[in-house]
Amino acid sequence: MTELLPSFITLAGFLIPAAILVKRRKARSAGEITHSLLIALFCMLGGLLFAGTLITLLGESPALLNSFFVLFGAVICLMAQLWFQKRLQKRRS
């Protein structure tokens, strides 16, 4: 089970943003949920990019640490997306 822990942490890089984005949506139509899941996928890809950058800069590191880099990068992307969304809503008002 411990050898699967990095995979579960990396998967959390998708599941945590997906859960937050779906929960924040007012309308829960199929299109809105699909849009939220797609944004969560992009957040995970941003986390993978963040982790890849850190792995390149820091060199070889344990798999568990690399998985936390992915999760941390995904959360950073999620916060940026929510900030831009809030800013856009203020502009429209």
Backbone torsions as a table, in degrees:
resi	resn	phi	psi	omega
1	MET	NA	-34.5	-178.1
2	THR	-67.8	-26.0	178.1
3	GLU	-73.7	-16.4	177.3
4	LEU	-90.7	-10.4	-176.7
5	LEU	-57.9	-45.7	176.8
6	PRO	-59.8	-35.0	178.5
7	SER	-67.5	-40.0	178.6
8	PHE	-67.4	-37.5	178.2
9	ILE	-67.0	-41.0	176.5
10	THR	-63.9	-39.9	176.8
11	LEU	-64.0	-33.3	176.4
12	ALA	-63.2	-23.3	174.7
13	GLY	-64.0	-19.8	172.5
14	PHE	-98.1	-44.1	-172.3
15	LEU	-67.9	-38.9	-179.2
16	ILE	-66.2	-51.4	175.8
17	PRO	-61.2	-36.9	-180.0
18	ALA	-63.1	-45.2	-179.6
19	ALA	-63.9	-41.6	-179.3
20	ILE	-67.2	-44.0	-178.1
21	LEU	-67.7	-40.5	178.9
22	VAL	-67.1	-39.6	-179.3
23	LYS	-65.5	-34.0	-177.6
24	ARG	-78.1	-15.5	-179.4
25	ARG	-72.2	135.9	177.4
26	LYS	-79.5	-46.0	178.3
27	ALA	-90.4	130.7	-178.0
28	ARG	-111.1	51.1	176.3
29	SER	-82.7	168.5	-179.3
30	ALA	-62.0	-38.2	179.4
31	GLY	-65.9	-41.6	179.3
32	GLU	-66.1	-41.7	179.2
33	ILE	-66.6	-41.9	177.9
34	THR	-62.0	-41.4	177.8
35	HIS	-62.2	-42.9	178.2
36	SER	-63.6	-41.2	179.1
37	LEU	-67.4	-35.3	177.3
38	LEU	-67.4	-41.4	176.4
39	ILE	-64.3	-39.5	177.3
40	ALA	-63.0	-36.9	176.6
41	LEU	-64.0	-41.9	176.9
42	PHE	-65.4	-34.8	175.3
43	CYS	-64.1	-40.6	178.1
44	MET	-65.8	-40.8	176.8
45	LEU	-62.9	-37.2	173.8
46	GLY	-63.6	-38.1	176.1
47	GLY	-65.3	-39.1	176.5
48	LEU	-64.6	-38.9	177.2
49	LEU	-65.1	-42.8	177.5
50	PHE	-60.9	-45.9	-180.0
51	ALA	-65.1	-41.7	178.7
52	GLY	-62.0	-38.0	177.6
53	THR	-65.4	-46.3	179.5
54	LEU	-65.7	-38.2	178.3
55	ILE	-64.6	-39.0	178.5
56	THR	-66.0	-41.4	-178.5
57	LEU	-73.7	-40.2	-175.2
58	LEU	-88.9	-19.9	-177.1
59	GLY	89.9	-159.7	-177.4
60	GLU	-62.5	131.8	177.5
61	SER	-142.8	162.1	-178.8
62	PRO	-63.8	154.2	-178.2
63	ALA	-62.5	-35.2	180.0
64	LEU	-64.9	-41.3	177.9
65	LEU	-66.1	-40.2	177.1
66	ASN	-61.2	-38.4	178.5
67	SER	-66.2	-38.7	176.7
68	PHE	-67.2	-32.5	174.4
69	PHE	-61.8	-42.2	178.5
70	VAL	-63.1	-46.6	-179.7
71	LEU	-62.5	-44.6	179.9
72	PHE	-63.6	-42.3	178.0
73	GLY	-65.1	-37.6	177.9
74	ALA	-65.9	-39.0	178.7
75	VAL	-68.2	-37.2	176.0
76	ILE	-62.7	-44.3	177.5
77	CYS	-63.0	-39.4	178.4
78	LEU	-63.3	-45.5	179.5
79	MET	-63.0	-39.6	177.9
80	ALA	-64.3	-41.7	179.8
81	GLN	-64.3	-43.9	179.2
82	LEU	-65.6	-35.7	178.4
83	TRP	-66.4	-44.7	178.4
84	PHE	-64.8	-38.2	178.9
85	GLN	-64.1	-43.4	178.1
86	LYS	-64.5	-41.3	179.3
87	ARG	-64.4	-39.9	179.5
88	LEU	-65.9	-39.2	178.8
89	GLN	-65.6	-36.9	177.9
90	LYS	-65.7	-38.2	179.3
91	ARG	-65.4	-37.5	-178.8
92	ARG	-72.5	-23.9	-177.9
93	SER	-79.3	NA	NA
